[in-house]
Amino acid sequence: MFALIRKDLIACRLALLVGMGIYALYAATAYEKPLAFFVFNIAVTITLCLLPVILEEKYSTDTLVCYLPPSRRVIVWARYTTALLAMAVGLTFEYGFGALLSRSLGHQGFSALCTPQGVLAFCLFPFLFVAFFWPCVFRFGAAKGIFAFSILVVALTILFGGPILAMDILSGNGGFNPSPQVMQHQEMFLVAL
């Protein structure tokens, strides 16, 4: 399994090096708005989870992986482990690089996202993405899996968001109304939502 994770890292090394340079440049500017920095790091984490699949689809290396000695179950576990490592790297970037920028720039908005709720919200988005995306890719392949995942996301949004929106409209609230404590920091609005 560790050989498969190593294979993914070696296959992605050039994209990771270029991505690190782009990340460092954009993160310094995105940090001016802590919410933008938060969302940017979630997007980077999801991209890190997707990178091996994108490269396998581009270079058609998935047929090579099928001929390797490990079973399909080991390959799937290696892919999930790689995704967990990507989430740990994303969490380190969010809070490690954020703390470093917070100390050097003296910006106070970042501290609102350092709460346990902020960490949970940060981990929840990539975790749910991986939990629904990987089964689609493993079942249907990369191209059809992305299409199936898109349909699944729309269906789940309608399934879970529809009743909440309908109850909200019928009750006369007219939308999501956060408490005044949440609105003290704009960054916490996304966490509460």
Short mmCIF file of the C-alpha atoms (twelve columns), coordinates in Angstrom:
data_MODEL
# 
_entry.id   MODEL 
# 
loop_
_atom_site.group_PDB 
_atom_site.id 
_atom_site.type_symbol 
_atom_site.label_atom_id 
_atom_site.label_alt_id 
_atom_site.label_comp_id 
_atom_site.label_asym_id 
_atom_site.label_seq_id 
_atom_site.Cartn_x 
_atom_site.Cartn_y 
_atom_site.Cartn_z 
_atom_site.pdbx_PDB_model_num 
ATOM 1   C CA . MET A 1   0.000   0.000  0.000   1 
ATOM 2   C CA . PHE A 2   2.807   2.421  0.853   1 
ATOM 3   C CA . ALA A 3   4.378   1.710  -2.531  1 
ATOM 4   C CA . LEU A 4   1.134   2.844  -4.189  1 
ATOM 5   C CA . ILE A 5   1.083   6.041  -2.106  1 
ATOM 6   C CA . ARG A 6   4.716   6.617  -3.081  1 
ATOM 7   C CA . LYS A 7   3.754   6.044  -6.744  1 
ATOM 8   C CA . ASP A 8   1.054   8.733  -6.446  1 
ATOM 9   C CA . LEU A 9   3.518   11.184 -4.902  1 
ATOM 10  C CA . ILE A 10  6.118   10.530 -7.578  1 
ATOM 11  C CA . ALA A 11  3.518   10.885 -10.352 1 
ATOM 12  C CA . CYS A 12  2.305   14.185 -8.888  1 
ATOM 13  C CA . ARG A 13  5.714   15.663 -7.964  1 
ATOM 14  C CA . LEU A 14  5.905   18.214 -10.801 1 
ATOM 15  C CA . ALA A 15  2.318   19.374 -10.288 1 
ATOM 16  C CA . LEU A 16  2.950   19.616 -6.532  1 
ATOM 17  C CA . LEU A 17  6.088   21.741 -6.982  1 
ATOM 18  C CA . VAL A 18  4.379   24.156 -9.374  1 
ATOM 19  C CA . GLY A 19  1.299   24.171 -7.151  1 
ATOM 20  C CA . MET A 20  3.351   25.047 -4.072  1 
ATOM 21  C CA . GLY A 21  4.724   28.151 -5.799  1 
ATOM 22  C CA . ILE A 22  1.256   29.228 -6.922  1 
ATOM 23  C CA . TYR A 23  -0.122  28.490 -3.456  1 
ATOM 24  C CA . ALA A 24  2.518   30.606 -1.721  1 
ATOM 25  C CA . LEU A 25  1.827   33.572 -4.020  1 
ATOM 26  C CA . TYR A 26  -1.945  33.391 -3.830  1 
ATOM 27  C CA . ALA A 27  -2.151  32.538 -0.115  1 
ATOM 28  C CA . ALA A 28  -0.289  35.710 0.806   1 
ATOM 29  C CA . THR A 29  -2.883  37.813 -1.055  1 
ATOM 30  C CA . ALA A 30  -5.897  35.714 0.002   1 
ATOM 31  C CA . TYR A 31  -4.879  36.087 3.627   1 
ATOM 32  C CA . GLU A 32  -6.133  39.695 3.614   1 
ATOM 33  C CA . LYS A 33  -9.619  38.161 3.812   1 
ATOM 34  C CA . PRO A 34  -9.532  35.216 6.238   1 
ATOM 35  C CA . LEU A 35  -12.730 33.735 4.783   1 
ATOM 36  C CA . ALA A 36  -11.175 33.748 1.305   1 
ATOM 37  C CA . PHE A 37  -8.067  32.090 2.782   1 
ATOM 38  C CA . PHE A 38  -10.302 29.460 4.432   1 
ATOM 39  C CA . VAL A 39  -12.193 28.647 1.225   1 
ATOM 40  C CA . PHE A 40  -8.964  28.749 -0.817  1 
ATOM 41  C CA . ASN A 41  -7.373  26.147 1.462   1 
ATOM 42  C CA . ILE A 42  -10.442 23.914 1.230   1 
ATOM 43  C CA . ALA A 43  -10.190 24.114 -2.578  1 
ATOM 44  C CA . VAL A 44  -6.464  23.306 -2.417  1 
ATOM 45  C CA . THR A 45  -7.151  20.296 -0.172  1 
ATOM 46  C CA . ILE A 46  -9.815  18.944 -2.529  1 
ATOM 47  C CA . THR A 47  -7.464  19.506 -5.485  1 
ATOM 48  C CA . LEU A 48  -4.740  17.545 -3.681  1 
ATOM 49  C CA . CYS A 49  -7.215  14.689 -3.249  1 
ATOM 50  C CA . LEU A 50  -8.125  14.834 -6.958  1 
ATOM 51  C CA . LEU A 51  -4.622  15.209 -8.381  1 
ATOM 52  C CA . PRO A 52  -3.733  11.485 -8.653  1 
ATOM 53  C CA . VAL A 53  -7.014  10.721 -10.441 1 
ATOM 54  C CA . ILE A 54  -6.578  13.655 -12.836 1 
ATOM 55  C CA . LEU A 55  -3.067  12.500 -13.749 1 
ATOM 56  C CA . GLU A 56  -4.126  8.859  -14.083 1 
ATOM 57  C CA . GLU A 57  -6.922  9.900  -16.436 1 
ATOM 58  C CA . LYS A 58  -4.623  12.169 -18.447 1 
ATOM 59  C CA . TYR A 59  -1.872  9.588  -18.939 1 
ATOM 60  C CA . SER A 60  -4.115  6.462  -18.845 1 
ATOM 61  C CA . THR A 61  -2.045  4.838  -16.109 1 
ATOM 62  C CA . ASP A 62  -5.050  3.200  -14.476 1 
ATOM 63  C CA . THR A 63  -4.650  0.237  -16.851 1 
ATOM 64  C CA . LEU A 64  -1.072  -0.168 -15.592 1 
ATOM 65  C CA . VAL A 65  -2.287  -0.152 -11.980 1 
ATOM 66  C CA . CYS A 66  -4.656  -3.024 -12.795 1 
ATOM 67  C CA . TYR A 67  -1.648  -5.191 -13.692 1 
ATOM 68  C CA . LEU A 68  0.168   -4.529 -10.419 1 
ATOM 69  C CA . PRO A 69  0.370   -7.383 -7.872  1 
ATOM 70  C CA . PRO A 70  -1.737  -5.685 -5.135  1 
ATOM 71  C CA . SER A 71  -5.429  -6.445 -5.088  1 
ATOM 72  C CA . ARG A 72  -8.084  -3.877 -5.920  1 
ATOM 73  C CA . ARG A 73  -8.908  -3.556 -2.224  1 
ATOM 74  C CA . VAL A 74  -5.318  -2.534 -1.420  1 
ATOM 75  C CA . ILE A 75  -5.353  -0.018 -4.282  1 
ATOM 76  C CA . VAL A 76  -8.600  1.505  -2.960  1 
ATOM 77  C CA . TRP A 77  -7.211  1.717  0.589   1 
ATOM 78  C CA . ALA A 78  -4.055  3.360  -0.745  1 
ATOM 79  C CA . ARG A 79  -6.175  5.953  -2.539  1 
ATOM 80  C CA . TYR A 80  -8.146  6.721  0.627   1 
ATOM 81  C CA . THR A 81  -4.907  6.960  2.631   1 
ATOM 82  C CA . THR A 82  -3.509  9.380  0.047   1 
ATOM 83  C CA . ALA A 83  -6.680  11.472 0.410   1 
ATOM 84  C CA . LEU A 84  -6.283  11.498 4.217   1 
ATOM 85  C CA . LEU A 85  -2.685  12.632 3.800   1 
ATOM 86  C CA . ALA A 86  -3.880  15.392 1.457   1 
ATOM 87  C CA . MET A 87  -6.392  16.492 4.105   1 
ATOM 88  C CA . ALA A 88  -3.656  16.583 6.741   1 
ATOM 89  C CA . VAL A 89  -1.481  18.676 4.415   1 
ATOM 90  C CA . GLY A 90  -4.418  21.030 3.739   1 
ATOM 91  C CA . LEU A 91  -5.080  21.382 7.466   1 
ATOM 92  C CA . THR A 92  -1.399  22.131 8.029   1 
ATOM 93  C CA . PHE A 93  -1.441  24.740 5.274   1 
ATOM 94  C CA . GLU A 94  -4.588  26.380 6.638   1 
ATOM 95  C CA . TYR A 95  -3.513  26.656 10.236  1 
ATOM 96  C CA . GLY A 96  0.282   26.517 9.959   1 
ATOM 97  C CA . PHE A 97  0.670   29.011 7.119   1 
ATOM 98  C CA . GLY A 98  -2.224  31.047 8.524   1 
ATOM 99  C CA . ALA A 99  -0.581  31.317 11.941  1 
ATOM 100 C CA . LEU A 100 2.705   32.260 10.286  1 
ATOM 101 C CA . LEU A 101 1.003   35.009 8.243   1 
ATOM 102 C CA . SER A 102 -1.018  36.109 11.266  1 
ATOM 103 C CA . ARG A 103 2.152   36.581 13.286  1 
ATOM 104 C CA . SER A 104 4.053   38.394 10.523  1 
ATOM 105 C CA . LEU A 105 1.183   40.580 9.257   1 
ATOM 106 C CA . GLY A 106 -0.590  41.108 12.583  1 
ATOM 107 C CA . HIS A 107 -4.066  40.483 11.115  1 
ATOM 108 C CA . GLN A 108 -6.668  39.470 13.733  1 
ATOM 109 C CA . GLY A 109 -9.375  37.916 11.504  1 
ATOM 110 C CA . PHE A 110 -7.599  34.575 11.281  1 
ATOM 111 C CA . SER A 111 -8.091  33.851 14.987  1 
ATOM 112 C CA . ALA A 112 -11.864 33.553 14.438  1 
ATOM 113 C CA . LEU A 113 -11.246 30.488 12.259  1 
ATOM 114 C CA . CYS A 114 -8.967  28.807 14.821  1 
ATOM 115 C CA . THR A 115 -11.898 27.610 16.896  1 
ATOM 116 C CA . PRO A 116 -12.792 23.898 17.080  1 
ATOM 117 C CA . GLN A 117 -15.865 24.662 14.932  1 
ATOM 118 C CA . GLY A 118 -13.621 26.208 12.275  1 
ATOM 119 C CA . VAL A 119 -11.331 23.166 12.233  1 
ATOM 120 C CA . LEU A 120 -14.362 20.856 12.041  1 
ATOM 121 C CA . ALA A 121 -15.845 22.843 9.158   1 
ATOM 122 C CA . PHE A 122 -12.489 22.805 7.378   1 
ATOM 123 C CA . CYS A 123 -12.191 19.022 7.717   1 
ATOM 124 C CA . LEU A 124 -15.841 18.342 6.907   1 
ATOM 125 C CA . PHE A 125 -15.880 19.675 3.324   1 
ATOM 126 C CA . PRO A 126 -12.934 17.600 2.013   1 
ATOM 127 C CA . PHE A 127 -14.046 14.551 4.015   1 
ATOM 128 C CA . LEU A 128 -17.546 14.629 2.502   1 
ATOM 129 C CA . PHE A 129 -16.063 15.229 -0.930  1 
ATOM 130 C CA . VAL A 130 -13.822 12.169 -0.652  1 
ATOM 131 C CA . ALA A 131 -16.588 10.060 0.928   1 
ATOM 132 C CA . PHE A 132 -18.881 10.617 -2.062  1 
ATOM 133 C CA . PHE A 133 -16.364 11.153 -4.878  1 
ATOM 134 C CA . TRP A 134 -14.101 8.120  -4.536  1 
ATOM 135 C CA . PRO A 135 -16.916 5.519  -4.656  1 
ATOM 136 C CA . CYS A 136 -18.211 7.142  -7.859  1 
ATOM 137 C CA . VAL A 137 -14.748 7.049  -9.445  1 
ATOM 138 C CA . PHE A 138 -14.035 3.478  -8.335  1 
ATOM 139 C CA . ARG A 139 -17.411 2.277  -9.582  1 
ATOM 140 C CA . PHE A 140 -17.686 4.110  -12.923 1 
ATOM 141 C CA . GLY A 141 -14.158 5.258  -13.813 1 
ATOM 142 C CA . ALA A 142 -12.866 8.837  -13.778 1 
ATOM 143 C CA . ALA A 143 -14.966 10.488 -16.518 1 
ATOM 144 C CA . LYS A 144 -18.277 8.789  -15.728 1 
ATOM 145 C CA . GLY A 145 -17.509 8.990  -11.993 1 
ATOM 146 C CA . ILE A 146 -17.197 12.782 -12.107 1 
ATOM 147 C CA . PHE A 147 -20.531 12.956 -13.947 1 
ATOM 148 C CA . ALA A 148 -22.161 10.601 -11.411 1 
ATOM 149 C CA . PHE A 149 -20.684 12.649 -8.550  1 
ATOM 150 C CA . SER A 150 -22.136 15.863 -10.026 1 
ATOM 151 C CA . ILE A 151 -25.578 14.307 -10.247 1 
ATOM 152 C CA . LEU A 152 -25.216 12.986 -6.689  1 
ATOM 153 C CA . VAL A 153 -24.292 16.447 -5.369  1 
ATOM 154 C CA . VAL A 154 -27.302 18.057 -7.073  1 
ATOM 155 C CA . ALA A 155 -29.623 15.302 -5.770  1 
ATOM 156 C CA . LEU A 156 -28.293 15.593 -2.191  1 
ATOM 157 C CA . THR A 157 -28.567 19.378 -2.305  1 
ATOM 158 C CA . ILE A 158 -32.194 19.140 -3.369  1 
ATOM 159 C CA . LEU A 159 -32.911 16.330 -0.905  1 
ATOM 160 C CA . PHE A 160 -31.439 18.062 2.152   1 
ATOM 161 C CA . GLY A 161 -31.692 21.719 1.192   1 
ATOM 162 C CA . GLY A 162 -35.209 21.622 -0.223  1 
ATOM 163 C CA . PRO A 163 -37.096 20.798 3.006   1 
ATOM 164 C CA . ILE A 164 -35.049 23.305 5.013   1 
ATOM 165 C CA . LEU A 165 -35.695 26.037 2.463   1 
ATOM 166 C CA . ALA A 166 -39.383 25.124 2.261   1 
ATOM 167 C CA . MET A 167 -39.793 25.214 6.060   1 
ATOM 168 C CA . ASP A 168 -37.948 28.520 6.182   1 
ATOM 169 C CA . ILE A 169 -40.171 30.068 3.526   1 
ATOM 170 C CA . LEU A 170 -43.368 28.693 5.080   1 
ATOM 171 C CA . SER A 171 -42.389 29.952 8.533   1 
ATOM 172 C CA . GLY A 172 -41.900 33.455 7.161   1 
ATOM 173 C CA . ASN A 173 -38.247 33.848 8.162   1 
ATOM 174 C CA . GLY A 174 -37.229 34.575 4.604   1 
ATOM 175 C CA . GLY A 175 -33.782 32.956 4.780   1 
ATOM 176 C CA . PHE A 176 -30.951 31.948 7.042   1 
ATOM 177 C CA . ASN A 177 -30.686 34.338 10.002  1 
ATOM 178 C CA . PRO A 178 -27.478 33.914 11.991  1 
ATOM 179 C CA . SER A 179 -27.193 35.104 15.554  1 
ATOM 180 C CA . PRO A 180 -25.418 38.411 16.313  1 
ATOM 181 C CA . GLN A 181 -22.529 36.518 17.905  1 
ATOM 182 C CA . VAL A 182 -21.881 34.716 14.622  1 
ATOM 183 C CA . MET A 183 -21.922 37.970 12.667  1 
ATOM 184 C CA . GLN A 184 -19.212 39.536 14.856  1 
ATOM 185 C CA . HIS A 185 -16.714 37.751 12.619  1 
ATOM 186 C CA . GLN A 186 -17.611 37.292 8.974   1 
ATOM 187 C CA . GLU A 187 -15.455 34.182 8.867   1 
ATOM 188 C CA . MET A 188 -17.736 32.384 11.302  1 
ATOM 189 C CA . PHE A 189 -20.751 32.867 9.016   1 
ATOM 190 C CA . LEU A 190 -19.503 30.092 6.706   1 
ATOM 191 C CA . VAL A 191 -18.807 27.818 9.658   1 
ATOM 192 C CA . ALA A 192 -22.317 28.389 11.051  1 
ATOM 193 C CA . LEU A 193 -23.907 27.897 7.636   1 
# 
